[in-house]
Amino acid sequence: MSREASQFSSTNLADLLADLNQQGGFPITVLTDQHGLPIASAAEPGQDSTIQSAVVALIQKVAGQVRQQLGMAQTDEISLFDTKGRRLVCRPFHTNGYDLILAVVVPDKNQSYRRLTNKVVNTIQRNWNL
């Protein structure tokens, strides 16, 4: 996928993700393609977006296999929780012929994230032009 093909530049996307992190108190957010290749990211110092992108690719692969074997519809969200209450939320979505994944680390199990991630997904869908 050509990053130049969208109205967003990688800087615009990174700024959008940084704003999401600030509003939600998230340490790291990554936007990837369907294969987990990073398109843009925003992270606190010490957070590795490359590792998160690789994890997102693995999660997407597993979700695809589950859909095929169980006959489920498109995945809306995939969440992984750790024993400390942190979670990795992956929000697959489609825009202008591309399958993308917004992945965010939510540091507290009681922390809301859905409204903020919906807003970012909708913004990307409205502005991603080919």
VOGU-3710 file (C-alpha; in Angstrom, 3 decimals, decimal comma):
1> msreasqfss> 0,000/0,000/0,000  1,408/3,364/-0,918  1,383/5,795/1,958  1,377/8,624/-0,569  -1,962/7,313/-1,836  -3,860/8,668/1,118  -4,777/12,210/2,044  -3,022/11,540/5,337  0,721/11,747/5,485  2,530/9,499/7,940
11> tnladlladl> 3,072/12,628/10,064  -0,668/13,408/10,096  -1,460/9,834/11,100  1,217/9,829/13,803  -0,209/13,099/15,155  -3,717/11,618/15,166  -2,440/8,583/17,096  -0,447/10,757/19,516  -3,623/12,739/20,217  -5,473/9,459/20,853
21> nqqggfpitv> -2,766/8,419/23,315  -2,946/11,739/25,105  -6,756/11,737/25,361  -6,939/8,114/26,470  -3,777/7,842/28,529  -2,506/5,051/26,271  1,232/4,283/26,180  1,285/3,081/22,559  -0,944/3,008/19,494  -0,143/1,512/16,097
31> ltdqhglpia> -1,967/1,606/12,760  -1,039/-1,368/10,583  -2,130/-2,899/7,330  -3,838/-6,299/7,320  -0,458/-8,047/7,488  0,717/-6,113/10,535  3,076/-3,847/8,628  3,190/-0,513/10,465  1,746/2,538/8,729  1,960/4,961/11,674
41> saaepgqdst> 2,490/4,823/15,413  2,728/6,929/18,529  4,395/5,737/21,702  5,804/6,828/25,010  9,583/6,472/25,399  10,520/2,843/25,984  7,558/1,439/24,013  8,426/-0,505/20,835  5,888/-0,090/18,045  7,698/-2,666/15,873
51> iqsavvaliq> 7,055/-5,404/18,422  3,430/-4,351/18,778  3,010/-4,452/14,985  4,330/-8,017/14,902  1,899/-9,039/17,641  -0,974/-7,405/15,736  -0,064/-9,436/12,630  -0,151/-12,650/14,651  -3,502/-11,744/16,236  -4,983/-10,911/12,832
61> kvagqvrqql> -3,827/-14,255/11,446  -5,430/-16,149/14,335  -8,663/-14,140/13,990  -8,787/-14,983/10,276  -8,405/-18,691/10,996  -11,123/-18,572/13,656  -13,479/-16,772/11,246  -12,881/-19,405/8,573  -13,270/-22,417/10,844  -16,272/-21,124/12,788
71> gmaqtdeisl> -17,929/-19,248/9,939  -17,926/-15,974/11,851  -18,402/-12,549/10,246  -15,722/-9,856/10,075  -14,013/-9,279/13,411  -14,976/-6,043/15,165  -12,416/-6,183/17,968  -9,823/-8,491/19,442  -8,554/-7,952/22,987  -5,792/-9,668/24,917
81> fdtkgrrlvc> -5,516/-9,127/28,676  -2,470/-9,678/30,846  -2,494/-10,601/34,538  -1,911/-6,962/35,530  -5,105/-5,790/33,807  -3,435/-4,239/30,769  -4,935/-5,098/27,424  -4,016/-4,928/23,783  -7,059/-3,940/21,736  -7,019/-4,518/17,983
91> rpfhtngydl> -9,738/-2,830/15,939  -9,770/-4,139/12,345  -11,573/-1,905/9,855  -11,935/-1,373/6,134  -11,483/1,858/4,198  -11,278/2,503/0,450  -10,323/-1,060/-0,412  -7,765/-1,474/2,376  -7,999/-3,561/5,525  -6,345/-1,767/8,427
101> ilavvvpdkn> -5,920/-2,430/12,138  -5,817/0,146/14,890  -4,071/-1,368/17,912  -3,857/0,340/21,280  -2,486/-0,698/24,659  -4,977/0,143/27,409  -3,102/0,229/30,722  -6,065/-0,305/33,090  -8,826/-2,917/32,841  -11,455/-0,348/33,889
111> qsyrrltnkv> -10,302/2,295/31,432  -12,599/3,211/28,543  -11,228/3,251/25,020  -14,046/2,390/22,582  -15,373/5,933/22,009  -11,864/7,295/21,378  -10,854/4,463/19,038  -14,181/4,780/17,167  -13,439/8,474/16,638  -9,982/7,726/15,204
121> vntiqrnwnl> -11,280/4,915/12,955  -14,032/7,220/11,643  -11,532/10,043/11,041  -9,251/7,731/9,080  -12,166/6,366/7,047  -13,387/9,879/6,175  -9,954/11,139/5,136  -8,312/8,123/3,486  -8,592/8,977/-0,210  -7,062/7,184/-3,145
//
